[in-house]
Amino acid sequence: MGTFVISKRFNDEYKFEYVSRKGKTIVTSDSYELKFECEEAIELLKESLLTCVYLRFKTSKGKCFFKVMIGEKSMAVSRRYSTELLLQKGIAEIIKYAAQSEVLDFSNNDSIFAD
């Protein structure tokens, strides 16, 4: 099962990533000014997985990626995949596991390992 990870960008805005059980980032969200907005976006995504639209794209270099859309709003963008089969597996993993995934908050930049 995957995990949602909340962290900060360099501009101090919040983002979340959905990370697979193997540790690979599947999607990264847009930026959020406040942490609770990021947390609300995760909950909205969890509740809307089956009604989300997964728009598929291909880069000029042949890599595949997708955007997760709820209505007209883009919620997250996937990493680049080398094949369409891997892209489909990424979408399937989100649909299957994201609703029951836990949320980890690393936005405080505190070390999780004490000295």
C-alpha positions as CSV (number, residue, x, y, z in Angstrom):
1,M,0.0,0.0,0.0
2,G,1.2,3.5,-0.8
3,T,1.5,6.6,1.4
4,F,0.7,10.3,1.0
5,V,3.7,12.4,2.1
6,I,3.2,16.1,2.9
7,S,6.3,18.3,2.6
8,K,7.4,21.8,1.8
9,R,8.7,23.2,-1.5
10,F,11.6,25.6,-1.5
11,N,9.2,28.5,-1.6
12,D,7.6,27.3,1.7
13,E,4.4,26.2,0.1
14,Y,3.1,22.7,0.8
15,K,2.7,19.8,-1.5
16,F,1.8,16.1,-1.2
17,E,3.2,13.1,-3.1
18,Y,1.6,9.8,-3.4
19,V,4.4,7.2,-3.0
20,S,4.1,3.6,-3.9
21,R,4.8,0.7,-1.5
22,K,8.2,0.4,-3.3
23,G,9.1,4.0,-2.5
24,K,8.6,5.5,-6.0
25,T,6.6,8.8,-6.3
26,I,3.6,8.2,-8.5
27,V,2.0,11.7,-8.4
28,T,2.9,15.1,-7.0
29,S,0.3,17.7,-6.1
30,D,0.0,21.4,-6.9
31,S,1.3,23.9,-4.3
32,Y,-0.8,25.0,-1.4
33,E,-0.1,28.0,0.7
34,L,-1.5,26.5,3.9
35,K,-1.0,23.0,5.3
36,F,-4.7,22.4,6.0
37,E,-5.4,23.1,2.3
38,C,-3.0,20.3,1.4
39,E,-4.6,18.0,3.9
40,E,-8.1,18.8,2.6
41,A,-6.9,18.1,-1.0
42,I,-5.6,14.7,0.1
43,E,-9.0,13.9,1.7
44,L,-10.9,15.1,-1.4
45,L,-8.7,12.9,-3.6
46,K,-9.2,9.9,-1.4
47,E,-13.0,10.4,-1.5
48,S,-13.1,11.0,-5.3
49,L,-10.7,8.3,-6.7
50,L,-13.3,6.5,-8.7
51,T,-14.8,9.7,-10.2
52,C,-11.5,11.4,-11.0
53,V,-10.5,11.8,-14.6
54,Y,-7.0,10.6,-15.4
55,L,-5.8,12.6,-18.4
56,R,-2.9,10.9,-20.3
57,F,-0.1,12.8,-22.1
58,K,3.0,12.0,-24.0
59,T,6.1,14.2,-24.0
60,S,8.1,15.0,-27.2
61,K,10.7,12.5,-26.0
62,G,8.1,9.7,-25.8
63,K,7.6,9.6,-22.0
64,C,4.1,9.2,-20.7
65,F,2.5,11.0,-17.7
66,F,-1.0,11.7,-16.4
67,K,-2.9,14.4,-14.6
68,V,-5.5,13.6,-11.9
69,M,-8.5,15.9,-12.4
70,I,-11.5,16.4,-10.1
71,G,-14.0,18.4,-12.2
72,E,-12.0,21.2,-13.8
73,K,-9.2,21.2,-11.2
74,S,-5.9,19.5,-11.6
75,M,-5.1,17.8,-8.3
76,A,-1.7,16.1,-9.2
77,V,0.7,15.3,-12.0
78,S,2.4,11.9,-12.3
79,R,6.0,11.2,-12.8
80,R,7.2,10.3,-16.3
81,Y,6.8,6.7,-17.3
82,S,8.7,5.0,-20.1
83,T,5.7,3.0,-21.4
84,E,1.9,3.3,-21.4
85,L,1.7,0.0,-19.5
86,L,3.7,1.4,-16.6
87,L,1.5,4.6,-16.7
88,Q,-1.6,2.4,-16.5
89,K,-0.1,0.5,-13.5
90,G,0.5,3.8,-11.8
91,I,-3.2,4.8,-12.2
92,A,-4.3,1.4,-11.1
93,E,-2.2,1.6,-7.9
94,I,-3.7,5.0,-7.0
95,I,-7.3,3.7,-7.6
96,K,-6.7,0.5,-5.6
97,Y,-4.7,1.7,-2.6
98,A,-4.9,5.5,-2.1
99,A,-8.2,5.5,-0.3
100,Q,-6.9,3.6,2.6
101,S,-3.3,5.0,2.5
102,E,-1.9,6.8,5.5
103,V,-0.7,10.4,5.5
104,L,2.9,11.2,6.7
105,D,3.8,14.8,7.4
106,F,7.4,15.8,6.8
107,S,6.7,19.5,6.4
108,N,8.3,20.6,9.7
109,N,11.7,19.6,8.4
110,D,12.5,18.0,11.7
111,S,14.9,15.1,11.6
112,I,13.1,11.8,12.3
113,F,16.3,10.3,13.5
114,A,17.6,11.7,16.8
115,D,21.3,12.3,17.2
